[in-house]
Amino acid sequence: MDLSELTTYAEEKFHIQEQHKWADFPGFSVLVNPDTGKWLALLMRQWDFETGEEIQLCDLKCGQQNLPERPEPYLSTPFRMKGNKWVGVKFNDTTDSDVVFRLFDLAVYSDHMQGYTIVLDHAPTESMVIYPDTPLPVQRTVFDPDEPDMPPKIRQMQALYEYNGGRFEEKCWNFYRQGKFMEDYEDNLPWTGTFRCYYPTYHDLNVQQLRGYFTWRTHVRKGDFQPIATSLAYIYLYELLNGIGAQSPEDTFQKLRTFEIGFLDSGFGDSGMRSNLHRWMLAYAVLYRLPPALVQQYTDSTIWVQDTALASLLSSETASDEEVFSALCVFGEKRLVQSPVIKKFGTQGKHLFASSWRRVSKSCFPNGRGFFTACFGPKKVSTWEPFANAIYWESQRYSDTAYVLNPCREYYVQNGTWREKCFDKRNFDLVRYRAFLHETDRILRNHLKTGHYLKRKVGEAWITSFVEAAIQAQQQADEEAARPKITINLSSLEQIRQDASVTRDSLLTGDEMDVGIEASPESSPASLPAGPDTGNEPETADSGSFAPLDDLHSTILLALLRGESVEATLKARHLMPAVAADTINEALFDEIGDNVLECDGNTITLVGDYRDDLLQLLGGKTNE
């Protein structure tokens, strides 16, 4: 910022022109209050022959009590003037014009509030000269109360303004008070002039500008957005932030969205207005606990992308490979997406990068921190001022609460003070992080034989084991996937049995269905031979069927217990061995807890371990 911006601001807002009072000192000039004739600022321009640059300084009569506790480096004690009413300003690339303009406003407003008090310590004596009362001239203000065509409502609003030192907080309070008074006011006198002011309020406008603003606002509230000076449009946004002209927080938020569509999307306003609007919409949503999903699209895109990426890296076990890889790219070098690992192998390459991150993120460094914390640090808490760059009066005290915008960013208020808890970019160790990406990329290029190989850098060897573990896990998964899989759907067994029964019946002749199959010696219950030589007598089983089985399947099971072949029985009844074995296994599963028969497709065999259990179920007994 330079002095010319300050002089332009003074002339446009207050009609104060720079005055050069000393011909012998052309580098010195002043800004004088036209109402009081008093200096508001002393401007100084001096040429530095050593650097070949002009030094620009200024003494502002704004009061040192209005400076923050920690003044900016370009603010100091006055250079030429004396007393604590004056503040020195040095103009350079770091000078914030918003701060300087605010201090100049304070100088103008405080000059209007100057008064005089005469205290008589002693009663007058005869030697003292008593002067009669002399009326003082009426001091003019920025608003002329006698200006023609001034609606009574506007005159009443102007009278509400209170001068109590000119602090920024008082400016916000006056705006809120006047705004509530004018909340339902409408006008019909358009104004299309130029007006530029930082942190504009009603008090900064003359009557024509005020009427023009309220006329424009009348149209806006009906959905008719027309062009107007950006500074006046900011007044409308300030009104909404203060709840002026809205019925509820949800209504306020909707009107802010409508303003963006109707005004900004139409090409009105300046380049910074949209970013300010989005910042305020986020702050408003936090203060009034609106759903986070409602404000996601209005959050600073850089912040939202960063938080989304950090959340994916922090919870990589539950995040997809695509989400983890995209997050790695956010903080990594841009050429990561151009790696031949990704270009040639796509999904497989992303999986290997993501799998490597999942393994390294579980590692613990000597100081006890995980790799994620080593790269991005812990969450930091800092004071948060929701509307620091807006005219806003906190009309209510917020109760202690917390607002979680996303897993990586939250806001909470405690004892009236707002704080933000998030990951701070100033704590990021991207050198360590990008070393991981480089070594991972190098190993994967070698493993996949992509060409364009990389050289290992000093200090990256510790990463190798994590990447190799990811590669080995992938290879094992590929081998497992290549093995043939046999899947038996037990729920389909009943349908298979029904189909087999239909097929069997279709193959029987009429005589076979009438007469049936005569029992063969193989199907007749008899004495069962002894099992393996154990020194015991042969075992016997009662004839008949077992409750869970029908006669046919009971006959097959008894034959198998006797060690006889059941091939003839199956063939005579047109039964498939596998179906018969499944039927018996399923019927006895609740009792035995396992399959008692095995079938290789053609032959049914008995599982010897369950022979004694089956004999007990079928009524068999051991002869002594």
BADOKOL-751519 format. One line per field, with one value per residue (C-alpha): residue number from 1; x, y, z; residue in one letter. Coordinates in steps of 0.1 Angstrom, whole numbers, m for minus. Each point is the difference from the previous one (the first is absolute). Example, Ala and Ser with C-alpha at 12.3 -4.5 7.8 and 13.67 -1.06 7.14 Angstrom:
<kegus>
num	[1  2]
east	[123  14]
north	[m45  34]
up	[78  m7]
residuo	[A  S]
</kegus>
This chain:
<kegus>
num	[1  2  3  4  5  6  7  8  9  10  11  12  13  14  15  16  17  18  19  20  21  22  23  24  25  26  27  28  29  30  31  32  33  34  35  36  37  38  39  40  41  42  43  44  45  46  47  48  49  50  51  52  53  54  55  56  57  58  59  60  61  62  63  64  65  66  67  68  69  70  71  72  73  74  75  76  77  78  79  80  81  82  83  84  85  86  87  88  89  90  91  92  93  94  95  96  97  98  99  100  101  102  103  104  105  106  107  108  109  110  111  112  113  114  115  116  117  118  119  120  121  122  123  124  125  126  127  128  129  130  131  132  133  134  135  136  137  138  139  140  141  142  143  144  145  146  147  148  149  150  151  152  153  154  155  156  157  158  159  160  161  162  163  164  165  166  167  168  169  170  171  172  173  174  175  176  177  178  179  180  181  182  183  184  185  186  187  188  189  190  191  192  193  194  195  196  197  198  199  200  201  202  203  204  205  206  207  208  209  210  211  212  213  214  215  216  217  218  219  220  221  222  223  224  225  226  227  228  229  230  231  232  233  234  235  236  237  238  239  240  241  242  243  244  245  246  247  248  249  250  251  252  253  254  255  256  257  258  259  260  261  262  263  264  265  266  267  268  269  270  271  272  273  274  275  276  277  278  279  280  281  282  283  284  285  286  287  288  289  290  291  292  293  294  295  296  297  298  299  300  301  302  303  304  305  306  307  308  309  310  311  312  313  314  315  316  317  318  319  320  321  322  323  324  325  326  327  328  329  330  331  332  333  334  335  336  337  338  339  340  341  342  343  344  345  346  347  348  349  350  351  352  353  354  355  356  357  358  359  360  361  362  363  364  365  366  367  368  369  370  371  372  373  374  375  376  377  378  379  380  381  382  383  384  385  386  387  388  389  390  391  392  393  394  395  396  397  398  399  400  401  402  403  404  405  406  407  408  409  410  411  412  413  414  415  416  417  418  419  420  421  422  423  424  425  426  427  428  429  430  431  432  433  434  435  436  437  438  439  440  441  442  443  444  445  446  447  448  449  450  451  452  453  454  455  456  457  458  459  460  461  462  463  464  465  466  467  468  469  470  471  472  473  474  475  476  477  478  479  480  481  482  483  484  485  486  487  488  489  490  491  492  493  494  495  496  497  498  499  500  501  502  503  504  505  506  507  508  509  510  511  512  513  514  515  516  517  518  519  520  521  522  523  524  525  526  527  528  529  530  531  532  533  534  535  536  537  538  539  540  541  542  543  544  545  546  547  548  549  550  551  552  553  554  555  556  557  558  559  560  561  562  563  564  565  566  567  568  569  570  571  572  573  574  575  576  577  578  579  580  581  582  583  584  585  586  587  588  589  590  591  592  593  594  595  596  597  598  599  600  601  602  603  604  605  606  607  608  609  610  611  612  613  614  615  616  617  618  619  620  621  622  623  624]
east	[0  12  m12  m19  m25  m6  m6  m24  m19  m3  m13  m25  m15  3  7  33  27  38  14  36  6  38  16  35  m10  m18  2  m23  m37  m31  m35  m23  m35  m21  m25  25  30  22  27  m9  32  35  14  37  19  38  25  26  30  18  m28  m15  m35  m25  m8  m36  m12  m31  m11  m37  m20  m19  11  26  m26  m17  31  m1  21  25  2  10  36  m10  m17  20  2  m4  29  m5  m31  0  m24  m19  m27  23  11  28  m5  27  m12  15  m10  m10  m23  m36  m23  m31  18  11  m34  m16  24  m7  m38  7  19  m29  m27  19  7  m38  m3  24  m15  12  m7  8  4  0  19  m8  m29  6  14  m2  34  m11  m17  m33  m7  m37  m12  10  m19  25  m4  m19  25  m10  0  4  m38  m17  m34  m14  6  m31  m20  12  m26  m8  10  35  3  m11  25  29  m10  5  38  20  36  18  36  m2  12  m8  m23  m20  m3  m15  m24  m12  m5  m20  m22  m7  m5  m27  m17  0  m7  m34  8  m6  8  m4  29  27  37  26  31  35  7  30  4  15  m24  m28  m30  m30  20  25  m27  m16  m38  0  21  m21  m32  16  11  m34  m16  24  m7  m37  5  23  m25  m24  26  10  38  13  36  12  33  17  4  m38  m6  23  m24  m28  22  8  m37  m6  29  m15  m34  m15  m27  m1  m24  23  36  m12  m17  32  21  m25  1  39  m2  m26  23  28  m22  m18  28  34  m9  m14  34  m5  24  38  23  4  m37  m8  29  m12  m35  10  21  m29  m25  23  3  m37  m7  24  m16  m35  7  m12  6  37  m12  m18  32  25  m2  6  31  33  8  36  m9  m27  24  27  m24  m15  35  11  m31  7  36  m9  m26  16  m11  m36  6  1  33  m12  m7  34  19  m18  9  36  0  m14  31  25  18  m23  20  m12  m31  24  20  1  m12  m33  0  7  m16  m28  m21  28  25  m24  m6  37  5  m30  10  36  m15  m22  30  23  m27  m2  38  12  29  25  m19  m31  m18  m16  11  m32  7  37  m11  m29  3  m28  m31  6  m25  0  m24  m26  m18  m30  m6  33  m2  m36  m23  m15  m14  m3  m35  m1  25  5  m3  30  m3  20  m5  17  3  19  23  29  m15  m23  m10  m10  m9  9  m8  m10  33  0  29  9  16  16  32  23  20  28  6  2  32  m4  37  m5  m33  13  30  m25  m17  33  13  m34  0  35  m6  m33  16  27  m25  m24  29  m15  32  10  15  8  31  m2  6  20  m20  m29  11  m23  m31  10  m14  m35  m3  14  m26  m27  14  2  m36  m12  19  m17  m34  6  11  m31  m22  15  m9  m32  m29  m27  m31  m28  m33  m16  m33  m3  2  m38  m6  26  m18  m33  14  16  m33  m17  27  m2  m38  2  23  m21  m23  m36  7  28  m21  m28  20  30  35  3  23  34  22  20  m30  m11  11  21  29  26  36  25  21  37  15  m3  m6  m37  m29  m19  m26  m36  m26  m38  m18  m23  5  14  m24  18  4  m26  1  22  27  m1  6  30  15  m4  16  30  3  2  27  m22  m1  m31  7  m28  m26  9  m2  m33  m16  17  17  32  26  8  m36  m6  31  m10  m35  14  26  m25  m25  27  18  m19  8  36  11  20  m4  m1  3  24  m5  25  m28  m5  6  m13  21  m6  22  13  3  m38  m7  m8  m21  m21  m5  m14  m23  m13  m4  30  16  32  m2  20]
north	[0  36  34  6  m27  18  34  m16  m16  32  19  m26  m7  33  25  9  11  0  34  11  28  5  9  m5  m36  m15  m35  10  3  m2  m14  25  m5  25  3  8  12  m23  m23  m37  m12  13  m16  m3  m10  m1  m13  m25  6  m32  m23  21  m3  23  m4  7  7  13  12  m7  17  m32  m5  m26  m16  m13  m21  m38  m14  m12  27  m9  8  28  18  20  31  33  11  38  7  m2  m17  m32  12  m7  m32  m5  m21  m12  m8  m30  m34  m13  29  m12  25  m12  8  34  10  m11  22  29  m5  2  32  16  m12  8  35  6  m10  25  22  23  1  31  m6  29  m10  33  24  32  30  36  m1  m26  9  m17  m6  m3  m32  m2  m25  m24  m7  m32  m26  m16  m38  m24  0  33  m2  28  m18  0  m31  m19  m25  3  m37  7  31  m20  m27  25  13  m35  1  3  13  m18  0  m13  m35  m27  m18  32  3  m36  8  32  m19  m28  26  20  m31  m13  34  0  m37  4  33  4  28  9  23  m19  12  m13  20  m14  m7  m18  m6  m27  m14  23  8  23  27  1  9  34  2  m6  m31  m12  3  m16  m29  m6  2  m26  m22  3  m16  m26  m12  m5  m21  28  3  32  13  23  11  m30  18  5  m37  m8  19  m24  m30  16  3  m37  m10  20  m15  31  m8  m37  m21  m28  m12  m24  30  20  m27  m4  37  m1  m28  20  30  m20  m13  33  25  m16  m26  29  16  26  7  m3  m30  m4  2  m37  m13  24  m12  m37  7  17  m28  m26  22  6  m38  m7  27  m12  m38  m4  m35  m4  m15  33  20  m24  17  34  m9  12  m27  m2  m6  m26  m19  0  m13  m27  m13  0  m19  m27  m3  m1  m27  m18  m35  9  22  m13  m3  28  23  m8  5  33  12  m9  21  31  3  m17  13  6  m25  m29  m5  0  m30  m30  m21  18  6  m37  m19  24  m17  m24  29  20  m30  m6  37  m1  m33  14  30  m22  m19  30  20  m28  4  18  24  2  30  m21  17  m18  7  21  22  2  14  22  6  m1  22  35  23  37  29  5  32  m9  35  18  16  10  25  m23  6  m31  6  m32  m20  m35  m30  m24  m24  m17  m2  m27  11  m32  m25  23  34  10  32  5  29  2  29  21  m6  m20  m23  m21  m34  m13  m11  30  1  17  m33  m22  m19  m5  m9  m32  m6  4  m22  m28  6  1  m33  m17  12  m12  m35  m5  11  m27  m27  7  6  32  16  36  m12  23  1  m6  31  2  m8  m18  m36  m4  3  m31  m27  16  1  m36  m12  16  m17  m34  3  8  m30  m24  15  m6  m36  m6  15  m23  m32  m18  5  m27  15  m22  17  m20  19  m16  m36  m4  11  m25  m28  10  0  m34  m14  12  m15  m34  m2  7  m30  m25  m23  m6  m34  14  27  m25  m29  19  m13  m33  2  m15  m16  32  19  m23  9  m27  m5  26  m12  11  30  0  m27  15  m32  7  m21  10  28  m3  26  m3  0  28  36  29  29  27  m24  m17  m38  2  22  m20  m31  16  12  m35  m16  23  m8  m37  7  m9  17  22  5  m25  17  34  m12  m18  31  24  19  20  m9  37  8  m30  8  36  m10  m23  25  28  m22  m10  32  13  m33  m6  36  m11  m19  m38  m9  10  m3  3  2  m37  m18  7  m8  1  23  m25  24  2  m37  m4  31  m12  m34  16  22  m30  m22  m22  m18  m19  m37  m10]
up	[0  m6  10  m33  11  33  m17  m25  27  20  m30  m12  35  18  m28  17  m24  6  8  m6  24  m2  m33  15  10  m29  15  29  m2  22  0  18  14  m21  29  28  m19  21  m14  m3  m16  m7  m32  m6  m31  0  m26  12  m23  13  m11  m28  15  15  37  8  36  16  35  6  27  10  36  11  22  m32  m9  6  29  m26  m27  m35  m8  m23  30  25  21  m21  m21  2  22  38  24  3  m24  m29  m16  m25  m31  m24  m35  m18  m14  34  9  2  m16  20  32  m11  m14  33  20  m23  5  38  m5  m19  24  32  m13  m2  37  14  27  28  37  21  37  24  31  18  1  m21  18  m7  m17  m24  m33  m5  m37  m11  m16  m36  m23  m17  m37  m8  m12  m33  m2  m29  m3  m5  19  m21  m33  m21  m9  31  11  37  5  m12  21  31  m9  m2  34  15  m7  32  2  27  m11  m36  8  m26  25  4  m38  0  28  m17  m33  18  18  m31  m21  23  m1  m38  m4  m18  m17  m37  m24  m37  m9  m19  1  m24  11  10  36  15  37  22  26  m12  23  m3  18  m30  m25  m8  m4  m38  5  28  m19  m30  22  15  m34  m13  31  m6  m35  13  26  m29  m19  m24  2  m17  m1  27  15  17  33  2  m8  29  23  m11  10  33  7  m6  22  28  m6  m15  m26  7  21  11  m4  m27  m18  3  m15  m29  m7  0  m26  m20  0  m15  m28  m7  5  m4  m26  m21  m1  26  29  2  m2  38  9  m7  22  28  m4  3  30  17  m10  17  31  1  m3  29  23  m7  m2  m35  m16  m12  m33  m7  1  m16  m34  16  19  m14  m27  11  36  m9  m24  27  28  m23  m9  36  11  m26  10  37  m5  m29  13  m8  m30  m35  m21  m22  30  16  m33  m7  35  m6  m31  18  22  m23  m31  m30  m21  22  m23  m30  15  m25  29  m3  m38  m8  29  11  27  10  3  22  22  6  9  24  15  6  18  22  11  6  18  27  7  31  1  29  15  2  m29  m29  m35  m7  30  m9  m35  10  37  25  m1  12  18  m8  6  m27  m8  m22  m15  6  m34  1  18  26  34  23  13  20  20  m14  24  2  m28  m28  m37  m21  m36  m10  17  m3  9  29  17  36  23  37  22  m30  m19  m32  m9  m31  3  m32  m16  m6  m32  19  18  m31  m7  m37  m5  20  m17  m35  8  6  m34  m18  14  m5  m36  m5  13  m18  m33  5  10  m29  m25  m12  m13  9  33  29  22  37  21  32  31  m18  6  30  m23  m20  24  m1  m38  m3  25  m21  m32  18  12  m35  m15  26  m8  m37  6  21  m26  m27  18  m12  24  6  16  13  5  27  m5  m34  13  5  m36  m12  19  m15  m35  6  12  m31  m22  19  m3  m37  m5  19  m20  10  14  21  14  9  13  13  5  18  30  m8  24  0  12  28  35  15  23  m5  m4  25  m6  1  22  35  19  4  m13  m32  4  m10  m9  1  m33  m11  m8  19  6  m19  m31  m22  m5  m31  15  33  m21  m18  33  16  m30  3  37  m9  m25  m30  m34  m7  m37  m10  23  m13  m36  5  16  m26  28  m5  26  8  6  22  21  4  11  27  11  3  20  25  3  30  19  m11  m8  m31  m33  6  m37  m27  m37  m28  m26  m6  33  35  30  37  22  25  29  3  m3  38  1  m29  16  31  m20  m20  30  m4  30  9  8  31]
residuo	[M  D  L  S  E  L  T  T  Y  A  E  E  K  F  H  I  Q  E  Q  H  K  W  A  D  F  P  G  F  S  V  L  V  N  P  D  T  G  K  W  L  A  L  L  M  R  Q  W  D  F  E  T  G  E  E  I  Q  L  C  D  L  K  C  G  Q  Q  N  L  P  E  R  P  E  P  Y  L  S  T  P  F  R  M  K  G  N  K  W  V  G  V  K  F  N  D  T  T  D  S  D  V  V  F  R  L  F  D  L  A  V  Y  S  D  H  M  Q  G  Y  T  I  V  L  D  H  A  P  T  E  S  M  V  I  Y  P  D  T  P  L  P  V  Q  R  T  V  F  D  P  D  E  P  D  M  P  P  K  I  R  Q  M  Q  A  L  Y  E  Y  N  G  G  R  F  E  E  K  C  W  N  F  Y  R  Q  G  K  F  M  E  D  Y  E  D  N  L  P  W  T  G  T  F  R  C  Y  Y  P  T  Y  H  D  L  N  V  Q  Q  L  R  G  Y  F  T  W  R  T  H  V  R  K  G  D  F  Q  P  I  A  T  S  L  A  Y  I  Y  L  Y  E  L  L  N  G  I  G  A  Q  S  P  E  D  T  F  Q  K  L  R  T  F  E  I  G  F  L  D  S  G  F  G  D  S  G  M  R  S  N  L  H  R  W  M  L  A  Y  A  V  L  Y  R  L  P  P  A  L  V  Q  Q  Y  T  D  S  T  I  W  V  Q  D  T  A  L  A  S  L  L  S  S  E  T  A  S  D  E  E  V  F  S  A  L  C  V  F  G  E  K  R  L  V  Q  S  P  V  I  K  K  F  G  T  Q  G  K  H  L  F  A  S  S  W  R  R  V  S  K  S  C  F  P  N  G  R  G  F  F  T  A  C  F  G  P  K  K  V  S  T  W  E  P  F  A  N  A  I  Y  W  E  S  Q  R  Y  S  D  T  A  Y  V  L  N  P  C  R  E  Y  Y  V  Q  N  G  T  W  R  E  K  C  F  D  K  R  N  F  D  L  V  R  Y  R  A  F  L  H  E  T  D  R  I  L  R  N  H  L  K  T  G  H  Y  L  K  R  K  V  G  E  A  W  I  T  S  F  V  E  A  A  I  Q  A  Q  Q  Q  A  D  E  E  A  A  R  P  K  I  T  I  N  L  S  S  L  E  Q  I  R  Q  D  A  S  V  T  R  D  S  L  L  T  G  D  E  M  D  V  G  I  E  A  S  P  E  S  S  P  A  S  L  P  A  G  P  D  T  G  N  E  P  E  T  A  D  S  G  S  F  A  P  L  D  D  L  H  S  T  I  L  L  A  L  L  R  G  E  S  V  E  A  T  L  K  A  R  H  L  M  P  A  V  A  A  D  T  I  N  E  A  L  F  D  E  I  G  D  N  V  L  E  C  D  G  N  T  I  T  L  V  G  D  Y  R  D  D  L  L  Q  L  L  G  G  K  T  N  E]
</kegus>
